[in-house]
Amino acid sequence: MVDERWLGLRPRTATRLLVIVIVFLGLFVQFREPLATLAGLLLDGVSGRELTLVLLALLSALVPLLIATAIADALYDRFG
């Protein structure tokens, strides 16, 4: 059996990481203004409110990343 690893990663894992990076960059570009405002709040001083906003921003990015990973798996199964 031929080892098809790329940078020590299996092809399916590399596909997942590539899709996650692409979707994360898309989310970052789309929401750059609210993220910049949030970063400004954090630099002024950290309180519970700002930490809650950061947690909410991180968790809101989780669902699109999970969906993108599932789509990447389906595409890899179909065409990989």
Contacts in CASP RR format, 6 or more apart in sequence:
PFRMAT RR
TARGET T0000
AUTHOR 0000-0000-0000
METHOD contacts of the structure
MODEL  1
MVDERWLGLRPRTATRLLVIVIVFLGLFVQFREPLATLAGLLLDGVSGRE
LTLVLLALLSALVPLLIATAIADALYDRFG
4 10 0 8 1.000
4 11 0 8 1.000
5 11 0 8 1.000
6 14 0 8 1.000
7 14 0 8 1.000
9 17 0 8 1.000
11 76 0 8 1.000
11 80 0 8 1.000
12 73 0 8 1.000
12 76 0 8 1.000
15 72 0 8 1.000
15 75 0 8 1.000
15 76 0 8 1.000
16 69 0 8 1.000
16 72 0 8 1.000
16 73 0 8 1.000
18 72 0 8 1.000
19 68 0 8 1.000
19 69 0 8 1.000
19 71 0 8 1.000
19 72 0 8 1.000
20 65 0 8 1.000
20 68 0 8 1.000
20 69 0 8 1.000
20 72 0 8 1.000
22 68 0 8 1.000
23 64 0 8 1.000
23 65 0 8 1.000
23 68 0 8 1.000
24 61 0 8 1.000
24 65 0 8 1.000
27 61 0 8 1.000
27 64 0 8 1.000
28 35 0 8 1.000
34 57 0 8 1.000
35 57 0 8 1.000
38 50 0 8 1.000
38 53 0 8 1.000
38 54 0 8 1.000
38 57 0 8 1.000
41 50 0 8 1.000
41 53 0 8 1.000
42 50 0 8 1.000
42 54 0 8 1.000
END
